Amino acid sequence: MTPAGVLAAGAAGGDLFVAQNVFFGVIALVMIVSAIRCVTTRNVVHAALWLVLVLAGAAAQFILLGSEFVAVTQVLVYIGAIIVLFLFGIMLTKASMGDDDSVAGEKRLMAGLVAVLLAVVMGIALIDSYSDTRVVIDEPQRFAAVSDAIFSQYIVAFEAVSVLLLAALIGAIVVARKE
Amino acid sequence: MILNQFLLLAAILFCIGVYGVLARRNGIMVLMSVEIILNSVNINLVAFGAFRDHVAGEVFALFVIAVAAAEVGIGLAIVLLIYRNRRSIDLTEADLLKG
């Protein structure tokens, strides 16, 4: 490690407990616990409510990263719309309202193995690649910059997404309606 | 803040989502796990956007949110259709194409 690297590491250790990092740790803990509860709980409605905590935590992380527009969109679209959609789906398929005790043991074991293996591989790769890379957020992202980018550079993708949403809307109606 | 803390959080959430997709048999639970996966990707995108100080990360996070909304709409419609036809949303029973 070069002397500059040692200095940077020392500085990183020095401001490890700034408020941002403390908030990050708390929110990350809440998110991980909620996500684990969401995928392991037997009650589907409880799983949807745990998912709310995960999504809200993600919104908080977006605010920590200085992109408040994505955070607001996250709250509006995910917590406001998608969770309601999930709850309606749970209500309409009332067979799943109660316990879902059909999580087979062997399947669970293999899935856990795959997940842990994937976590180890990705963790090693990330620590190897970005171990001392720092994010410096001097000012929150302005709405104007994001909207300028969407409506100039990414206008084709934006129009494609709007067509996709329309197609998905019509498709969902066609698929789900009664004959 | 270190970039890696966000990336590692996203990686852990991604793995939890993968576990959910693989282990659960309830169709709605699988869709919820996919939402966790898409959220972890969004955290990655925004983190890299903040790291590079570029708006592309946020723009694509917004696109991912829109695509996720479309995906959930269609997915729930399909689950509803499976339920209506088979009175169950157990995905291991939805194996008509299995030959």
Interface residues (C-beta under 8 A of the other chain):
Chain A: A12 Q20 N21 F24 A28 M31 I32 A35 I36 C38 V39 V44 A47 A48 L51 V54 L55 A58 Q61 F62 L64 L65 G66 S67 F69 V70 T73 Q74 V77 Y78 A81 I82 L85 F86 F88 G89 I90 L92 T93 A95 S96 D100 S102 V103 A104 K107 R108 M110 A111 G112 V114 A115 V116 L118 A119 M122 G123 L126 I127 Y130 S131 D132 T133 R134 V135 I137 Q141 A145 V146 D148 A149 I150 Y154 A157 F158 V161 L164 L165 A167 A168 L169 G171 A172 I173 V175 A176 K178
Chain B: M1 I2 L3 N4 Q5 F6 L7 L8 L9 A11 I12 L13 F14 C15 I16 G17 V18 Y19 G20 L22 A23 R24 R25 N26 G27 I28 M29 L31 M32 S33 E35 I36 N39 N42 I43 V46 A47 G49 A50 F51 V55 A56 G57 E58 V59 A61 L62 F63 I65 A66 V67 A68 A69 A70 E71 V72 G73 I74 L76 A77 I78 V79 L80 L81 Y83 R84 R87 S88 I89 D90
